[in-house]
Amino acid sequence: MAGIGFELRKMLKRDSLLGLMRAYTYAGIISSGPWILSIVGILLIGILSLPFVIPGSLITQFQVSVTYLIAVSLILTGPLQLAFTRFTSDRLFEKRDDLILPNYHAVSLVMTLVAGGLGLLVIVFAFPQQSAIYRLLMLAGFVVMANIWIAVIFLSGMKQYKAIVWIFLVGYTLTVLLALLFNRFGLEGLLLGFVTGQLFLLIGMAALIYRNFSGRRFLSFEVFDKRFAYPSLMLIGLLYNLGIWLDKFMFWYAPGTGQQVIGPLHASVIYDIPVFLAYLGIIPGMAVFLVRIETDFVEYYDAFYDAVRGGASLEHIEDMRNTMVQTIRAGLYEIVKIQAMAALVLFAVGAAVLRALQISELYLPLLYVDTIAASLQVVFLGVVNIFFYLDRRRVVLALTAAFVVLNGVLTWITLQLGPAWYGYGFAVSLLLVVMASLVILDRKLDRLEYETFMLQ
């Protein structure tokens, strides 16, 4: 619980409105800061480059290219994100810190080779009409982004939230400045600035990792050993990221909603803008999620399992279990309440926001649906995180697999039904998995003492 948990508890112990506001603001910045900084950075590059990049369609091509780099690199690194985090946590628990850095090198090496090989095949055969510089920069950007996600998930697992935000702030400031410096060279200049800025971002993360860890060897592949393998975590990482992006890909390449932008890369103006605005509304829910998980829940979670390991009385164990269950229910209720309020605010100002951005108000119904979907995703993330604490990996695997299948099937149905149904596939799939996850969580908590003792 080093890091963010102590900081949040310190703020909340002041028992004042200012302390409460500071805690939630801090949690909001920590939980959503990197994502917001990356989105704002890409938008700023586009807006500030408008007077200098002609034709303006090159800016759209740049933003779509970067979006694909982010989406595909997240899906590709998904199998290693959670598995490596679990490996690192286990080695820290065993007091074998010297194995962490060598295995981080191994994971980075494997991911660089896989991303480089896959990216090379795609760049060579899928972008024959683009310049060699564009293809080279896309390949370099794909490899760098893949390594960034490995470093981010590793530092997140080590509770280095504040450092991640500061590194992203510096990294994306450099990214914007470099892209503006090179924008006179058109699409390739914008992409050069982005890739160079991301490289500095990766270097900053690597420096933070080296500051905290050392190893007797440079390279070690224990993380890929069968003894330390977690196939369920690898599948969860892949399926979760795939589920988040699946409906976007379907809208991008559907004949009636997507259009070709550059090479094989498509985009959907109809779908992309409302989704982006909707995700801005999850910041309050993410702040509540981080505060409740890292303070109340983890405190009683530790107390319950300490009581079990320490041979406490059954009455004390049951008291700790009941208190932990109460904090879970209160935390999830607060996430739902705060996120509902944020959604209502977005509903109220949605039309004005669209007018300010010079976007047709015909997008408004889709914005409402996407706002509900994004809010449900925060709740789903909260429940999944609790299952991870309880080490119920099979449950999470089943839920994420159901999410992918439901999102794919329902999104396809809504595409067939027409514009009035757009967005409902993503929203309904999340609603169904959230409802299922809450039912399963309630049953697991009722049997928690029995299953805990049976696992010993």
N, C-alpha and C positions, 0 to 999 in steps of 0.2 A: 504493500500500500504506500510505498514511497512516492513522492511527487504530488500528483494532482489531488489525491485523496486527502493528504495532510493540509494542502493549501485550502481546499474547499471547507474542511472541518474547522480550520482556524477562522475563516470568514464567518461561518455559520454560528460559531460559539459566541460571537460578539452580541448575538441576540438583539440585533437592531435592524431597522429597515434598510439602512445603508449597507450593513454587512450582508443581508440577504440579496440586495441588488448587485453587490459586488460579486458574490458567489455565482449568481446566475449569469451575469455578464461575462465573467471569467470563463465559466463552463461553455457558454455560447461561442466565445472566441476560440477556445481550445477545440471544441467538437466540430465546428463548421469553418473555422478560420482558413485552413489550407484549401478547402474546396472553394470558398468564396473568393479567396485571393487568386486562385487559378482562373476562375470564370471571369472575374473583373479584369484580370490582366489581359486575357485574350480579347475581351470586349474593348478595352482601352486601346490595344494595338490597332484594332479595326477602326475605331472612331477617329483616333488621332492621325491615322495614316490616310484617311479619305482625301485630303487635299493633295497628297503627294503620290498616291498610287493610282495610275490611270491605265486601263479602265477599272472602275470600282469592283467589277466582278472578280478581280484578282484577290481582293480582301475576303470575299465569300469563299473562294477556293482555299485560301490560307486557313480560315476558321474551320471549314469542313475537314481539311487535311489533319489539323490538330485534333479535332474531335475524334476522328478515326484512330489516330495514334493513341489517344487516351483510352477509348473504348476497347480496342483490340488488345492493347498491352495489359489492361486490367483483367480481361478474360484469360489471357495467356498465363499470367502470373498467379491467377486464382488458386490453382492446385498447390502452389508452394507457400502461399501467404500464411495460412493458418497452420499448416504442418510445421513450418519452420518456427513459427511463434511457439507452438507447443514444445518442440524440441528444445528451444532456448529456455523456456520456463522450467522444464524438467531438469535441465543441466544446472540451472541456478539453484533449484531445490536440493540437488545433490551436492552443491558446493563445488561444481566442476566448471567454474567460469572460464578456464583456459581453453575449453573446447568450443566456445561460442564464436569467437572471431575466426578461427580456421574454417568452421562450417559455414559461416557467413560468406567467406571467400568462395567456398565450393558452390553454394547456392547461386551466388552472383555469376560465377564462371559458367555454370550450367545454363542459367537463364540468358546470359549473353550469347552463348553458342546457339541455343534454341531460337531466340528472338532474331539473331543475326541470320541464321540459316533460313528460317521461315520468311523473314522480311526480304531476304535477297531473292528468293523464288518469286514472291509476289511482285516486288519492284521490277524485276526483269521482264516478267511475262504479262503483267497487268497494266503497266504504264509505258507502253512503247512510244507514245506520242509526246510524252513529257521530256523535259531536258534532263541531261545526265546529272546536273547539279541538283535539280529537284529530287530525283530518285535517290541520289546519294544522301541528301539531307533527310529524306523520309526514312531511309534505312537507319541512319545514325540516331534520329529522333526516336524511332521505335525501340532500339536497344537501350538508349538512355532512359526512356520512360519505364521500360520493364524493370530496370534496376532501381529506379526511384520508388516504385511500388513495393519492392522487396525491402528497401531501406525504411520506408514509411511504416510498414506493418511491423517491422522489427523494432523500431524506436517506439511505436505505439504500445507494443507489448511490454516494453521496458518502462512505460509510464513517462516517456520523454515528450509529453504533449506540448509544453510551453516552448521547448527548443524547436519542435517541428514547426510551430506557427512562426517563430522568428526566422527560421531558415527559409520557409516559404515566402515570407514577406520580403526578405532580401533577394531571394532567387527570382521572384516574379517582378520585383522592381528592376532588377538587371535585365530580365527578359523583355520587359516593355521598353526600356531605354535602348537596348541593343536592336530590337526590332525597328524602333523609330530611326535609329542611326542608319540601318541598312535598307529602309523601305524604299529608297530611291532605286534599288535594283529589282523592284517589283515583287512578285510572288516568292522568288528564290531569296530575296533579301529579308522579307518577313520571316520566312522559315529558318533562315540562317540565324537571325536574332533569337527566335524562339528556342532552337536547338542549343545554341550556345548558352543561353540563360538557364536552360534545364540542366546542362552539364555542370554549371556552377552550383546549381541547387543540389545535384547529386554529390558533388565534391564536398559541399558543406555538411551533408548528412553523413558521408563517410568519415569526415573529420570528427564528428560527434561520436560516432561508433568507436573510432580508434581511441578517443579520449577516455572512454568508459571501459574498454575491454582490451585485453592483450592475450597472446597465446604462445605456447612453446613451439608450435608449428605454424607455417603459413597457410597450408591447405589440409583440410580433413573432410572426409566424405561420410562420417558417421550418420549425418542427417538422412542419408539415403539407405542406410542399413535397415534390414527387415526388422531388427529389434526395436528401432525407433520410428518405424514407419507408421503413419496414421492414414490409411487409405480413405477412411470416412471423412477426415478433415480435408484431404485433397479434393474429394468429390464435392464437399460442401463449398469450398472456396470457388471451384469452377462453376457450380450450379448457381450460387448466389449472384455472382457477377454476370453470368449468362442471363439469368432471370431478369435482372435490372435492365439490361440492354436489349433483350429480345424484341420487345414491342417496338423499340426505336428502329431497329434494323428492318423490321417488317414494314413499318410505315415508310422508311427511306426507299425501299425497293418495290413497294406496291405500285402498280401502274397509275392509279388515280391519285395518289398522295405524294409520291416521291418524284424527284427529277435529278438527272445526271448533272454533276457539278464539275468534276475533273476526273478524267480517266474512268475507272470503275466506281468511283465514290459518288454516292447519291445523298441527298438531303430532303427533308420534308418541312417546308415553311409552315404548312398547316399544323404540324404536330410539335415541332421543335420549340417554337417560341412559348406556347402555353406551358409546356413541360418545364422549361427553364424558369419561368416566373413562378410556377408552383413550387419548385424546389427551394426557391428563396424563402418560402414560408415555413420551412421545417426547422429553421434556426432555433426558435423558442423550444420546440419539442426536443431537439437534440441537447439543448442546455439542461432541461429538466432530466432527461435520460441520464446524462453524465453525472449530475449532482446526486440523483437518487441511487444510482448504481454504485458510485464510488464512495458514498457516505453511509446512508442508512442500511442498504442491503448488505454490502460487503462487511460492515461491522457485525451484524448479527449472523451472517453466513460464517464468518470466522469463529464467532462465539459458539455456534452450534457444532461445528466440526472439531473445535478444541475440546468441547465437552465430551464428544464421542471418543476422541483419541485419548483424553485424559481420564476416562473411566468415571465420569460424573454420574450422579444418580439419574434414574430414568425420569424422575419428575423435573429435574433441571434440564435435561436434554429436551424434553417435551416443551418446556417453557421457552427455550431458545428457538426450537423449531416453530412454535406458534408465533413468536415475535418476528422471526424471519419471514414467515408467510404473510403476516400483517404488513410488514414493510414492502414486500413484493406487490401486494394488492394496492396498497396506498400509492406506491411509486407508479405503477401502471395507470392507476386512476388519474394521477396528477399529470402524467404524460398525455393521456387522452384529453383531459380538461384543458390544459394549456394549448395543445395542438388544435383543439376545436376552436378555441378563441382566436388563434392565429389564422385559421382557415376562414373564420367569419370576417376578420379584418380584411383579408385578401378578397373575399367576396364583395365587401363594401367598396373597396378602392379599385377593384379589378378594371371596371370600365374606364375610370380616370387614367389608370396606368397605361391601358392600351391606347387611349387617345393621345397621351403624352409621348408614347413611342411611335405614334402615327401608324398604328395597327388597327385593322378593322375590328369593330365590336362583334363581328360574327364569330370571332375566336372565343368569346366570353363563355359559352356553355362548356367548351373543351377545357378552358382554364379552371372552371369550377370542378369538373370531374378530376382533372389532374391534381388539383389542390387536395382533394379528398384522398386520392391515391398516394400522394406523397406523405400525407399525414398518417395513413395506414402503414406505410413503410417504416415510419419511426416507431410505431407500436410493435410491429413485427420484429424490428431490430432489437427492441428492448426485451421481448420475450425470448428471442433466440440467444441473446447474451446471458439471460438467466439459465437457460438450458446448458450453455457452455460452462457456466460456473458449477452446475450440478453434474457435469460430465455426461450429459445425455446426447452423445454425438449421433446415435442412430435416429433419434427423434428429429434432430435438426436436419439430418440428411433427408429423411422422408419429407419434411416440410419444404425444404428448398427444392427437392425434386418435383413435388406437387406444384410449387410456385412456377417453375419453368414450364411444366406441361400445361397448367391452367392458363398462364399468360400467353403461351403460343396459340393454344386452341381458341381461347376467347377473343384474342386480338384478331385472329383470322376471321372469326365469325363477325366481329364488328366491322371489319373491312368490307365484308360482303354486304352487310346491312346498310352501309352508307354513312355519310358525314354526321348525322344526328347521333350515331352510336360510337363515334371515335372516342377513345380514351377509356371506355367502359371495360374493355378487356383487361387492361392493366389494373384498374381500380377493383373490379369484382374478383380477380384472381388474388389480390392482396387481402380483400375482405374475407374470402373463404379460408385462406391459410392463417390469417390472424384469429378467426373464430376457432379453427381447429387447434391452433397452438395454445389458445387459452384453455380449451377443454382438456387437452393433454396435460398442460401444466398443472391444472387444478387436481387432476388425478395423481400425478407424480408427487405433488406436495402432500396429499393425503397419505401416501405410502412411503414418505421420505425416510422415517426411522427404520422401517423394515428393510427397504432396499439398501440403505446405508450400512446397516449391520450385516446384511447378506453379502455385501461386496467386500467385507473385511477378510 
